[in-house]
Amino acid sequence: MEDAHVGWIAAIIIGGLAGWLAEKLMESNMGLIMNIILGIVGAIVASWLLGILHIALPFNAWINYLITGFIGACILIFVGRLIRR
């Protein structure tokens, strides 16, 4: 999978947006800092999973980062809920 080349400021903004979207979909209440962390870490997790599955997203780096951040953040919220129960 192509490496998403975005700067730190863009990673924070896109990660925050991805985390916020995941928060809304998963109906959780995390807050701004946690949304940013979930989006950034989620992008790393989802990129790794997509790489294992040999799935490459056909969009530019920014959109790929948003999509992988969203997917990964949803996965992290789901796993977090499983652990807390």
MOPAC internal coordinates of N, CA, C and O (Angstrom, degrees):
PM7 1SCF
backbone

  N    0.0000 0     0.00 0     0.00 0    0    0    0
  C    1.4416 1     0.00 0     0.00 0    1    0    0
  C    1.5190 1   109.11 1     0.00 0    2    1    0
  O    1.2310 1   120.88 1   -39.30 1    3    2    1
  N    1.3058 1   115.92 1   140.70 1    3    2    1
  C    1.4571 1   120.83 1  -179.85 1    5    3    2
  C    1.5203 1   110.53 1   -65.12 1    6    5    3
  O    1.2310 1   120.98 1   -42.26 1    7    6    5
  N    1.3105 1   115.73 1   137.74 1    7    6    5
  C    1.4546 1   121.17 1   179.50 1    9    7    6
  C    1.5264 1   109.07 1   -75.05 1   10    9    7
  O    1.2310 1   120.29 1   -50.65 1   11   10    9
  N    1.3088 1   117.05 1   129.35 1   11   10    9
  C    1.4595 1   121.32 1   179.06 1   13   11   10
  C    1.5219 1   108.39 1   -78.13 1   14   13   11
  O    1.2310 1   120.36 1   -64.24 1   15   14   13
  N    1.3266 1   116.91 1   115.76 1   15   14   13
  C    1.4565 1   121.65 1  -177.82 1   17   15   14
  C    1.5205 1   108.79 1  -100.88 1   18   17   15
  O    1.2310 1   120.92 1   -87.85 1   19   18   17
  N    1.2903 1   115.85 1    92.15 1   19   18   17
  C    1.4556 1   121.45 1   175.44 1   21   19   18
  C    1.5232 1   107.39 1  -126.44 1   22   21   19
  O    1.2310 1   120.55 1   -30.35 1   23   22   21
  N    1.3137 1   116.55 1   149.65 1   23   22   21
  C    1.4529 1   120.75 1   179.70 1   25   23   22
  C    1.5142 1   111.21 1   -75.54 1   26   25   23
  O    1.2310 1   121.30 1    -5.43 1   27   26   25
  N    1.3368 1   115.12 1   174.57 1   27   26   25
  C    1.4607 1   120.66 1  -177.67 1   29   27   26
  C    1.5255 1   112.06 1   -63.08 1   30   29   27
  O    1.2310 1   120.32 1   137.52 1   31   30   29
  N    1.3181 1   117.00 1   -42.48 1   31   30   29
  C    1.4756 1   120.29 1  -179.58 1   33   31   30
  C    1.5255 1   109.23 1   -64.10 1   34   33   31
  O    1.2310 1   120.53 1   135.21 1   35   34   33
  N    1.3428 1   116.59 1   -44.79 1   35   34   33
  C    1.4668 1   120.52 1   178.90 1   37   35   34
  C    1.5246 1   110.43 1   -64.26 1   38   37   35
  O    1.2310 1   120.07 1   141.50 1   39   38   37
  N    1.3388 1   117.47 1   -38.50 1   39   38   37
  C    1.4628 1   120.77 1   178.88 1   41   39   38
  C    1.5231 1   110.52 1   -62.38 1   42   41   39
  O    1.2310 1   120.32 1   139.65 1   43   42   41
  N    1.3236 1   116.99 1   -40.35 1   43   42   41
  C    1.4650 1   120.38 1   178.89 1   45   43   42
  C    1.5201 1   110.56 1   -66.22 1   46   45   43
  O    1.2310 1   120.18 1   135.47 1   47   46   45
  N    1.3238 1   117.26 1   -44.53 1   47   46   45
  C    1.4702 1   120.90 1  -178.89 1   49   47   46
  C    1.5253 1   110.95 1   -66.75 1   50   49   47
  O    1.2310 1   120.70 1   129.54 1   51   50   49
  N    1.3272 1   116.26 1   -50.46 1   51   50   49
  C    1.4748 1   120.18 1  -178.88 1   53   51   50
  C    1.5226 1   110.38 1   -67.23 1   54   53   51
  O    1.2310 1   120.11 1   139.89 1   55   54   53
  N    1.3263 1   117.40 1   -40.11 1   55   54   53
  C    1.4652 1   121.18 1   177.37 1   57   55   54
  C    1.5155 1   111.46 1   -61.66 1   58   57   55
  O    1.2310 1   120.59 1   138.48 1   59   58   57
  N    1.3353 1   116.48 1   -41.52 1   59   58   57
  C    1.4650 1   120.50 1   177.15 1   61   59   58
  C    1.5088 1   111.98 1   -63.25 1   62   61   59
  O    1.2310 1   120.62 1   138.35 1   63   62   61
  N    1.3314 1   116.42 1   -41.65 1   63   62   61
  C    1.4677 1   120.37 1   178.34 1   65   63   62
  C    1.5256 1   110.93 1   -65.94 1   66   65   63
  O    1.2310 1   120.50 1   135.67 1   67   66   65
  N    1.3312 1   116.65 1   -44.33 1   67   66   65
  C    1.4710 1   120.55 1   178.72 1   69   67   66
  C    1.5248 1   110.83 1   -62.55 1   70   69   67
  O    1.2310 1   120.36 1   136.93 1   71   70   69
  N    1.3265 1   116.92 1   -43.07 1   71   70   69
  C    1.4683 1   121.11 1   178.40 1   73   71   70
  C    1.5178 1   111.64 1   -64.66 1   74   73   71
  O    1.2310 1   120.56 1   140.08 1   75   74   73
  N    1.3299 1   116.54 1   -39.92 1   75   74   73
  C    1.4650 1   120.63 1   178.87 1   77   75   74
  C    1.5248 1   111.11 1   -64.69 1   78   77   75
  O    1.2310 1   120.56 1   135.88 1   79   78   77
  N    1.3467 1   116.53 1   -44.12 1   79   78   77
  C    1.4700 1   120.20 1   177.84 1   81   79   78
  C    1.5318 1   111.07 1   -61.63 1   82   81   79
  O    1.2310 1   120.55 1   137.67 1   83   82   81
  N    1.3326 1   116.56 1   -42.33 1   83   82   81
  C    1.4703 1   120.53 1   177.99 1   85   83   82
  C    1.5215 1   110.15 1   -64.57 1   86   85   83
  O    1.2310 1   120.30 1   139.44 1   87   86   85
  N    1.3340 1   117.03 1   -40.56 1   87   86   85
  C    1.4622 1   121.49 1   178.23 1   89   87   86
  C    1.5253 1   110.77 1   -59.15 1   90   89   87
  O    1.2310 1   120.20 1   137.62 1   91   90   89
  N    1.3174 1   117.22 1   -42.38 1   91   90   89
  C    1.4700 1   121.27 1   179.69 1   93   91   90
  C    1.5259 1   110.89 1   -67.82 1   94   93   91
  O    1.2310 1   120.21 1   135.09 1   95   94   93
  N    1.3315 1   117.20 1   -44.91 1   95   94   93
  C    1.4659 1   120.52 1  -179.30 1   97   95   94
  C    1.5208 1   111.44 1   -65.06 1   98   97   95
  O    1.2310 1   120.49 1   137.13 1   99   98   97
  N    1.3259 1   116.67 1   -42.87 1   99   98   97
  C    1.4558 1   121.29 1  -175.85 1  101   99   98
  C    1.5351 1   112.30 1   -85.92 1  102  101   99
  O    1.2310 1   120.16 1   179.83 1  103  102  101
  N    1.3291 1   117.30 1    -0.17 1  103  102  101
  C    1.4641 1   123.57 1   179.16 1  105  103  102
  C    1.5263 1   111.84 1    52.58 1  106  105  103
  O    1.2310 1   121.43 1  -125.01 1  107  106  105
  N    1.3185 1   114.86 1    54.99 1  107  106  105
  C    1.4586 1   120.39 1   175.84 1  109  107  106
  C    1.5246 1   107.70 1  -120.67 1  110  109  107
  O    1.2310 1   120.57 1   -12.05 1  111  110  109
  N    1.3032 1   116.51 1   167.95 1  111  110  109
  C    1.4546 1   121.36 1  -179.67 1  113  111  110
  C    1.5221 1   107.80 1  -128.63 1  114  113  111
  O    1.2310 1   120.60 1   -82.04 1  115  114  113
  N    1.3276 1   116.45 1    97.96 1  115  114  113
  C    1.4616 1   121.09 1  -172.10 1  117  115  114
  C    1.5221 1   113.97 1  -105.36 1  118  117  115
  O    1.2310 1   119.33 1   142.69 1  119  118  117
  N    1.2924 1   118.88 1   -37.31 1  119  118  117
  C    1.4550 1   121.50 1  -174.49 1  121  119  118
  C    1.5219 1   111.48 1    98.61 1  122  121  119
  O    1.2310 1   120.79 1   -16.02 1  123  122  121
  N    1.3142 1   116.10 1   163.98 1  123  122  121
  C    1.4630 1   122.34 1  -173.23 1  125  123  122
  C    1.5267 1   113.54 1   -60.60 1  126  125  123
  O    1.2310 1   119.86 1   129.21 1  127  126  125
  N    1.3103 1   117.87 1   -50.79 1  127  126  125
  C    1.4762 1   120.83 1  -176.83 1  129  127  126
  C    1.5285 1   110.71 1   -62.53 1  130  129  127
  O    1.2310 1   120.53 1   136.23 1  131  130  129
  N    1.3167 1   116.60 1   -43.77 1  131  130  129
  C    1.4682 1   120.07 1   179.35 1  133  131  130
  C    1.5288 1   110.85 1   -66.46 1  134  133  131
  O    1.2310 1   119.64 1   144.19 1  135  134  133
  N    1.3350 1   118.30 1   -35.81 1  135  134  133
  C    1.4643 1   120.79 1   176.20 1  137  135  134
  C    1.5253 1   110.65 1   -61.28 1  138  137  135
  O    1.2310 1   120.53 1   136.55 1  139  138  137
  N    1.3172 1   116.60 1   -43.45 1  139  138  137
  C    1.4637 1   120.63 1   178.90 1  141  139  138
  C    1.5267 1   110.22 1   -62.71 1  142  141  139
  O    1.2310 1   120.60 1   133.26 1  143  142  141
  N    1.3209 1   116.45 1   -46.74 1  143  142  141
  C    1.4699 1   120.92 1   179.89 1  145  143  142
  C    1.5271 1   110.42 1   -62.38 1  146  145  143
  O    1.2310 1   120.57 1   133.92 1  147  146  145
  N    1.3354 1   116.52 1   -46.08 1  147  146  145
  C    1.4691 1   119.95 1   179.13 1  149  147  146
  C    1.5197 1   111.38 1   -60.86 1  150  149  147
  O    1.2310 1   119.94 1   138.35 1  151  150  149
  N    1.3194 1   117.73 1   -41.65 1  151  150  149
  C    1.4621 1   120.92 1   179.84 1  153  151  150
  C    1.5152 1   112.68 1   -64.73 1  154  153  151
  O    1.2310 1   120.52 1   135.97 1  155  154  153
  N    1.3284 1   116.62 1   -44.03 1  155  154  153
  C    1.4730 1   120.43 1  -178.83 1  157  155  154
  C    1.5279 1   111.29 1   -70.61 1  158  157  155
  O    1.2310 1   120.42 1   129.76 1  159  158  157
  N    1.3217 1   116.80 1   -50.24 1  159  158  157
  C    1.4743 1   120.21 1   179.04 1  161  159  158
  C    1.5348 1   109.84 1   -66.24 1  162  161  159
  O    1.2310 1   120.73 1   142.84 1  163  162  161
  N    1.3275 1   116.21 1   -37.16 1  163  162  161
  C    1.4639 1   120.21 1   177.22 1  165  163  162
  C    1.5185 1   112.24 1   -61.03 1  166  165  163
  O    1.2310 1   120.36 1   141.23 1  167  166  165
  N    1.3302 1   116.93 1   -38.77 1  167  166  165
  C    1.4650 1   120.16 1   177.83 1  169  167  166
  C    1.5230 1   110.82 1   -63.79 1  170  169  167
  O    1.2310 1   120.63 1   141.69 1  171  170  169
  N    1.3186 1   116.40 1   -38.31 1  171  170  169
  C    1.4718 1   120.29 1   178.33 1  173  171  170
  C    1.5247 1   110.23 1   -65.87 1  174  173  171
  O    1.2310 1   120.68 1   133.64 1  175  174  173
  N    1.3335 1   116.31 1   -46.36 1  175  174  173
  C    1.4737 1   121.30 1  -179.25 1  177  175  174
  C    1.5295 1   110.68 1   -63.58 1  178  177  175
  O    1.2310 1   120.32 1   131.35 1  179  178  177
  N    1.3311 1   117.00 1   -48.65 1  179  178  177
  C    1.4654 1   119.80 1  -177.77 1  181  179  178
  C    1.5256 1   111.44 1   -67.29 1  182  181  179
  O    1.2310 1   119.64 1   143.20 1  183  182  181
  N    1.3348 1   118.29 1   -36.80 1  183  182  181
  C    1.4717 1   120.46 1   176.86 1  185  183  182
  C    1.5188 1   110.55 1   -61.72 1  186  185  183
  O    1.2310 1   120.84 1   138.80 1  187  186  185
  N    1.3280 1   115.99 1   -41.20 1  187  186  185
  C    1.4608 1   120.90 1   177.91 1  189  187  186
  C    1.5253 1   110.81 1   -63.11 1  190  189  187
  O    1.2310 1   120.85 1   133.00 1  191  190  189
  N    1.3481 1   115.97 1   -47.00 1  191  190  189
  C    1.4701 1   119.74 1   179.93 1  193  191  190
  C    1.5250 1   111.78 1   -63.91 1  194  193  191
  O    1.2310 1   120.04 1   136.79 1  195  194  193
  N    1.3234 1   117.52 1   -43.21 1  195  194  193
  C    1.4629 1   120.56 1   178.92 1  197  195  194
  C    1.5224 1   110.94 1   -65.01 1  198  197  195
  O    1.2310 1   120.47 1   144.59 1  199  198  197
  N    1.3363 1   116.71 1   -35.41 1  199  198  197
  C    1.4652 1   120.35 1   176.77 1  201  199  198
  C    1.5147 1   112.31 1   -64.37 1  202  201  199
  O    1.2310 1   120.74 1   138.63 1  203  202  201
  N    1.3346 1   116.18 1   -41.37 1  203  202  201
  C    1.4648 1   120.66 1   177.54 1  205  203  202
  C    1.5302 1   110.49 1   -62.19 1  206  205  203
  O    1.2310 1   121.01 1   141.38 1  207  206  205
  N    1.3338 1   115.66 1   -38.62 1  207  206  205
  C    1.4659 1   121.00 1  -179.13 1  209  207  206
  C    1.5277 1   112.87 1   -84.26 1  210  209  207
  O    1.2310 1   120.31 1  -179.15 1  211  210  209
  N    1.3248 1   117.01 1     0.85 1  211  210  209
  C    1.4713 1   123.42 1  -179.35 1  213  211  210
  C    1.5266 1   111.81 1    57.78 1  214  213  211
  O    1.2310 1   120.96 1  -136.84 1  215  214  213
  N    1.3228 1   115.78 1    43.16 1  215  214  213
  C    1.4585 1   121.72 1   178.19 1  217  215  214
  C    1.5217 1   107.84 1  -108.72 1  218  217  215
  O    1.2310 1   120.78 1   -56.36 1  219  218  217
  N    1.3150 1   116.11 1   123.64 1  219  218  217
  C    1.4627 1   121.42 1   178.30 1  221  219  218
  C    1.5285 1   108.30 1  -113.79 1  222  221  219
  O    1.2310 1   120.57 1   -48.64 1  223  222  221
  N    1.3055 1   116.51 1   131.36 1  223  222  221
  C    1.4636 1   120.71 1   177.47 1  225  223  222
  C    1.5181 1   108.98 1   -82.44 1  226  225  223
  O    1.2310 1   119.98 1   -42.10 1  227  226  225
  N    1.3406 1   117.64 1   137.90 1  227  226  225
  C    1.4725 1   120.80 1  -172.78 1  229  227  226
  C    1.5275 1   115.04 1   -87.84 1  230  229  227
  O    1.2310 1   119.27 1  -168.84 1  231  230  229
  N    1.3174 1   119.00 1    11.16 1  231  230  229
  C    1.4551 1   121.06 1  -174.07 1  233  231  230
  C    1.5241 1   110.94 1   -98.64 1  234  233  231
  O    1.2310 1   120.88 1    -0.50 1  235  234  233
  N    1.3380 1   115.92 1   179.50 1  235  234  233
  C    1.4664 1   118.64 1   177.34 1  237  235  234
  C    1.5294 1   109.85 1   -73.59 1  238  237  235
  O    1.2310 1   120.61 1    -9.28 1  239  238  237
  N    1.3151 1   116.43 1   170.72 1  239  238  237
  C    1.4710 1   121.81 1  -172.63 1  241  239  238
  C    1.5237 1   112.19 1   -58.13 1  242  241  239
  O    1.2310 1   119.35 1   139.15 1  243  242  241
  N    1.3175 1   118.84 1   -40.85 1  243  242  241
  C    1.4647 1   121.90 1  -176.84 1  245  243  242
  C    1.5237 1   111.14 1   -65.64 1  246  245  243
  O    1.2310 1   120.15 1   135.15 1  247  246  245
  N    1.3223 1   117.32 1   -44.85 1  247  246  245
  C    1.4752 1   121.20 1   179.50 1  249  247  246
  C    1.5233 1   110.10 1   -67.82 1  250  249  247
  O    1.2310 1   120.40 1   138.08 1  251  250  249
  N    1.3340 1   116.83 1   -41.92 1  251  250  249
  C    1.4700 1   120.12 1   177.05 1  253  251  250
  C    1.5180 1   110.95 1   -58.98 1  254  253  251
  O    1.2310 1   120.27 1   137.71 1  255  254  253
  N    1.3225 1   117.09 1   -42.29 1  255  254  253
  C    1.4624 1   121.52 1   179.74 1  257  255  254
  C    1.5251 1   110.53 1   -64.41 1  258  257  255
  O    1.2310 1   120.34 1   139.36 1  259  258  257
  N    1.3324 1   116.96 1   -40.64 1  259  258  257
  C    1.4630 1   120.77 1   178.39 1  261  259  258
  C    1.5318 1   110.75 1   -64.73 1  262  261  259
  O    1.2310 1   120.45 1   134.68 1  263  262  261
  N    1.3197 1   116.75 1   -45.32 1  263  262  261
  C    1.4704 1   120.95 1  -179.44 1  265  263  262
  C    1.5270 1   110.99 1   -64.95 1  266  265  263
  O    1.2310 1   120.51 1   131.96 1  267  266  265
  N    1.3388 1   116.64 1   -48.04 1  267  266  265
  C    1.4628 1   118.38 1  -179.39 1  269  267  266
  C    1.5233 1   111.24 1   -67.68 1  270  269  267
  O    1.2310 1   120.33 1   144.53 1  271  270  269
  N    1.3249 1   116.98 1   -35.47 1  271  270  269
  C    1.4637 1   119.83 1   176.33 1  273  271  270
  C    1.5129 1   112.08 1   -63.31 1  274  273  271
  O    1.2310 1   120.62 1   138.54 1  275  274  273
  N    1.3272 1   116.42 1   -41.46 1  275  274  273
  C    1.4650 1   121.64 1   178.43 1  277  275  274
  C    1.5236 1   111.11 1   -64.53 1  278  277  275
  O    1.2310 1   120.60 1   130.76 1  279  278  277
  N    1.3295 1   116.46 1   -49.24 1  279  278  277
  C    1.4702 1   120.72 1   179.98 1  281  279  278
  C    1.5310 1   110.37 1   -61.28 1  282  281  279
  O    1.2310 1   120.95 1   132.52 1  283  282  281
  N    1.3210 1   115.79 1   -47.48 1  283  282  281
  C    1.4555 1   120.03 1  -179.25 1  285  283  282
  C    1.5202 1   112.73 1   -64.10 1  286  285  283
  O    1.2310 1   120.03 1   140.02 1  287  286  285
  N    1.3281 1   117.55 1   -39.98 1  287  286  285
  C    1.4650 1   120.83 1   178.68 1  289  287  286
  C    1.5245 1   110.37 1   -63.89 1  290  289  287
  O    1.2310 1   120.29 1   139.79 1  291  290  289
  N    1.3296 1   117.05 1   -40.21 1  291  290  289
  C    1.4749 1   120.20 1   176.80 1  293  291  290
  C    1.5270 1   110.33 1   -62.06 1  294  293  291
  O    1.2310 1   120.63 1   138.22 1  295  294  293
  N    1.3260 1   116.40 1   -41.78 1  295  294  293
  C    1.4620 1   120.48 1   178.40 1  297  295  294
  C    1.5238 1   110.33 1   -62.74 1  298  297  295
  O    1.2310 1   120.30 1   135.12 1  299  298  297
  N    1.3320 1   117.03 1   -44.88 1  299  298  297
  C    1.4631 1   120.97 1  -179.32 1  301  299  298
  C    1.5280 1   111.67 1   -64.35 1  302  301  299
  O    1.2310 1   119.78 1   140.00 1  303  302  301
  N    1.3241 1   118.03 1   -40.00 1  303  302  301
  C    1.4693 1   120.91 1   177.29 1  305  303  302
  C    1.5278 1   109.43 1   -63.33 1  306  305  303
  O    1.2310 1   120.54 1   135.96 1  307  306  305
  N    1.3224 1   116.57 1   -44.04 1  307  306  305
  C    1.4694 1   121.66 1   179.38 1  309  307  306
  C    1.5212 1   111.15 1   -60.56 1  310  309  307
  O    1.2310 1   120.58 1   132.01 1  311  310  309
  N    1.3298 1   116.50 1   -47.99 1  311  310  309
  C    1.4641 1   121.10 1  -179.49 1  313  311  310
  C    1.5418 1   109.96 1   -64.75 1  314  313  311
  O    1.2310 1   120.46 1   139.29 1  315  314  313
  N    1.3265 1   116.72 1   -40.71 1  315  314  313
  C    1.4592 1   120.59 1   177.38 1  317  315  314
  C    1.5140 1   112.21 1   -59.04 1  318  317  315
  O    1.2310 1   120.77 1   140.00 1  319  318  317
  N    1.3198 1   116.13 1   -40.00 1  319  318  317
  C    1.4740 1   120.14 1   178.07 1  321  319  318
  C    1.5249 1   110.72 1   -66.87 1  322  321  319
  O    1.2310 1   120.24 1   141.86 1  323  322  321
  N    1.3252 1   117.15 1   -38.14 1  323  322  321
  C    1.4704 1   119.91 1   178.53 1  325  323  322
  C    1.5215 1   111.47 1   -64.22 1  326  325  323
  O    1.2310 1   120.61 1   139.34 1  327  326  325
  N    1.3202 1   116.44 1   -40.66 1  327  326  325
  C    1.4663 1   121.38 1  -178.57 1  329  327  326
  C    1.5314 1   110.85 1   -68.13 1  330  329  327
  O    1.2310 1   120.29 1   139.72 1  331  330  329
  N    1.3331 1   117.05 1   -40.28 1  331  330  329
  C    1.4610 1   120.49 1  -177.37 1  333  331  330
  C    1.5182 1   113.15 1   -70.04 1  334  333  331
  O    1.2310 1   119.84 1   159.19 1  335  334  333
  N    1.3173 1   117.91 1   -20.81 1  335  334  333
  C    1.4734 1   120.45 1  -178.37 1  337  335  334
  C    1.4595 1   111.94 1   -84.35 1  338  337  335
  O    1.2310 1   120.10 1   180.00 1  339  338  337

